[in-house]
């Protein structure tokens, strides 16, 4: 689901800040050259090279124990999470990942180029690290969408509105998502071209009623009807773009699907019960205990694992 609030949590930087500022890490061993298949998760391959990179990452965190086994299971879990993130289309954008990467470099008093050098030297690699960041940032959105959207009962809503005296007002949007699809195999080669095409199309956008006809005139462009989305439920990546939109479209962003922008079909101020619940949920989101977050995370992941075909070699 698109319409769930997806705050930028400290899950990435909090999980990896650790001791990487000193970067006393492992040497790159011959293991990275060994790319034999070690696990197949629903057809997705995890190689010994992948496991070696994650093992080196764990060493950077000064973790102890059977690191190869820990690395392997982390990658199995991330593969399942990544597939689910893709299925529900709740991945963070490339820009969000790059921004988190830059913040991490800055917090360790390095440039992104210096951080990239260190990651390569220690056998982790920039792409492996960014993949980890992407999953770590996206997964809480998926968990919140699954377990967080209905936690306010009608009784709780009435009580909250009574306490607040007045019903809160928020902005209601009706949105469509315009996606300039980029096949995974061509992501690096044509992203710039597709970005330019998406931006050029915005000035020609005829309005939501003609969106599908408009998309059909272009190559590999699809339209998703997002329906009603309240301001508190806008994902963090889109919220500033929607709020700053000049006209009926937002600026475009690179995502895991390709290059996307949102068409704003209409917007108005509302203060109905659904809007009030959305505002209250947004206010309460940060108050939910980590114990509950962890329990829901585990519950969701256990469900994915129970349905998955995982083959160890």
ZABAMI-963888 format. One line per field, with one value per residue (C-alpha): x, y, z. Coordinates in steps of 0.5 Angstrom, whole numbers, always signed. Layout:
N
u: (X ...)
v: (Y ...)
w: (Z ...)
***
This chain:
313
u: (+0 +2 -2 +2 +6 +14 +18 +26 +28 +35 +35 +40 +45 +43 +45 +51 +55 +58 +66 +66 +69 +76 +75 +80 +77 +79 +83 +80 +81 +80 +73 +71 +73 +69 +62 +59 +52 +51 +43 +37 +31 +25 +30 +34 +41 +46 +53 +59 +62 +56 +57 +64 +62 +57 +62 +67 +61 +60 +67 +67 +62 +66 +61 +63 +61 +60 +60 +59 +53 +50 +52 +48 +42 +42 +42 +37 +32 +34 +33 +26 +25 +27 +22 +16 +18 +18 +12 +8 +12 +15 +22 +26 +28 +35 +36 +34 +39 +45 +43 +43 +50 +53 +50 +54 +60 +59 +58 +65 +68 +69 +67 +63 +69 +73 +68 +67 +75 +74 +68 +72 +79 +75 +72 +65 +64 +59 +54 +53 +53 +48 +43 +43 +41 +36 +33 +34 +30 +25 +23 +20 +15 +12 +12 +8 +3 +2 +1 +1 -5 -11 -8 -13 -20 -27 -27 -20 -21 -27 -23 -18 -22 -26 -19 -17 -23 -23 -22 -16 -15 -11 -10 -13 -10 -12 -6 -4 +3 +6 +12 +17 +19 +27 +28 +33 +38 +38 +38 +45 +45 +38 +36 +39 +35 +29 +29 +29 +23 +19 +21 +19 +13 +10 +9 +5 +1 -7 -10 -12 -18 -13 -7 -8 -9 -3 +2 +0 +3 +10 +14 +14 +10 +5 +0 -3 -9 -7 -14 -15 -8 -8 -2 +0 +0 +5 +11 +17 +20 +14 +12 +16 +15 +7 +7 +12 +9 +8 +2 -1 +5 +11 +18 +21 +25 +29 +26 +27 +21 +24 +23 +17 +13 +6 +0 -4 -11 -14 -13 -17 -17 -21 -23 -27 -26 -21 -17 -17 -15 -9 -7 -7 -4 +2 +3 +3 +8 +14 +11 +10 +15 +21 +19 +12 +16 +21 +15 +12 +18 +19 +12 +12 +19 +17 +11 +15 +20 +15 +12 +19 +23 +30 +35 +42 +48)
v: (+0 +7 +11 +9 +14 +12 +17 +16 +12 +12 +4 +5 +10 +7 +0 +1 +7 +3 +3 +4 +11 +8 +3 -3 -8 -14 -15 -17 -25 -30 -31 -25 -29 -35 -33 -40 -41 -42 -41 -40 -36 -37 -37 -31 -33 -32 -33 -34 -27 -24 -28 -26 -18 -19 -23 -17 -12 -16 -16 -8 -8 -12 -18 -24 -32 -36 -30 -34 -37 -30 -27 -32 -32 -24 -25 -30 -25 -19 -23 -24 -17 -14 -19 -16 -9 -10 -13 -8 -2 +1 +2 +8 +12 +12 +19 +17 +12 +16 +21 +16 +14 +21 +23 +16 +19 +26 +23 +19 +26 +23 +25 +20 +18 +17 +12 +9 +7 +4 +0 -3 -4 -8 -12 -10 -6 +1 -3 -8 -3 +1 -5 -6 +1 +1 -5 -3 +4 +1 -5 -1 +2 -5 -7 -1 -1 -9 -8 +0 +2 +0 +1 +6 +4 +8 +8 +11 +16 +19 +19 +23 +28 +29 +31 +35 +39 +40 +36 +36 +39 +36 +36 +31 +29 +25 +22 +18 +15 +16 +11 +11 +4 +2 -6 -8 -10 -3 +1 +4 +5 +9 +12 +19 +19 +16 +22 +27 +24 +24 +31 +33 +30 +34 +40 +36 +32 +33 +32 +25 +24 +23 +20 +13 +15 +20 +14 +10 +15 +14 +8 +3 +8 +6 +9 +7 +10 +12 +14 +19 +20 +24 +29 +25 +18 +21 +17 +22 +21 +24 +29 +35 +34 +34 +40 +44 +42 +47 +45 +38 +34 +33 +33 +26 +21 +15 +9 +1 +1 +7 +14 +17 +23 +24 +27 +31 +30 +35 +37 +40 +41 +36 +35 +28 +22 +19 +25 +26 +18 +19 +26 +22 +16 +20 +24 +17 +13 +15 +13 +6 +2 -2 -8 -8 -6 -12 -17 -15 -15 -22 -24 -21 -25 -31 -31 -30 -35 -40 -39 -39 -44 -44 -48 -49 -52)
w: (+0 -2 +3 +10 +13 +12 +17 +16 +22 +25 +23 +19 +22 +29 +27 +23 +26 +31 +30 +23 +24 +26 +20 +23 +19 +15 +9 +3 +2 -3 -1 -5 -12 -10 -13 -12 -10 -3 -2 -7 -4 -8 -14 -12 -11 -5 -7 -3 -5 -2 +4 +4 +4 +9 +14 +13 +14 +21 +22 +22 +27 +31 +32 +34 +33 +27 +22 +16 +19 +21 +15 +11 +15 +15 +7 +7 +11 +7 +0 +3 +5 -1 -5 +0 -1 -8 -8 -4 -8 -2 -3 -1 -7 -10 -7 +0 +0 -3 +2 +8 +5 +5 +12 +15 +11 +14 +21 +21 +18 +11 +4 +0 -4 +2 +5 -2 -1 +6 +4 -2 +1 +7 +2 +4 -3 -4 -7 -2 +3 +0 -1 +6 +7 +2 +6 +13 +11 +7 +11 +17 +12 +10 +17 +19 +13 +15 +23 +24 +20 +24 +31 +33 +35 +34 +42 +42 +36 +40 +46 +43 +39 +46 +49 +43 +43 +36 +30 +27 +20 +14 +7 +2 -4 -10 -13 -19 -20 -27 -28 -33 -32 -33 -33 -28 -33 -36 -30 -30 -38 -39 -32 -34 -41 -37 -32 -38 -41 -35 -33 -40 -40 -34 -38 -43 -37 -39 -33 -29 -33 -39 -35 -38 -45 -44 -42 -48 -52 -49 -49 -42 -38 -33 -29 -22 -19 -11 -10 -3 +1 +7 +8 +14 +10 +5 +5 +7 +0 -4 +2 +0 -7 -6 -2 -6 -13 -18 -22 -22 -22 -17 -19 -21 -17 -19 -15 -16 -21 -26 -26 -23 -21 -18 -21 -16 -19 -13 -6 -1 +7 +11 +18 +18 +22 +18 +17 +25 +25 +20 +24 +31 +28 +25 +32 +36 +31 +34 +41 +39 +43 +40 +43 +39 +33 +34 +35 +29 +25 +27 +26 +19 +17 +20 +16 +10 +11 +12 +5 +2 -2 +1 -1 +2 -2)
***
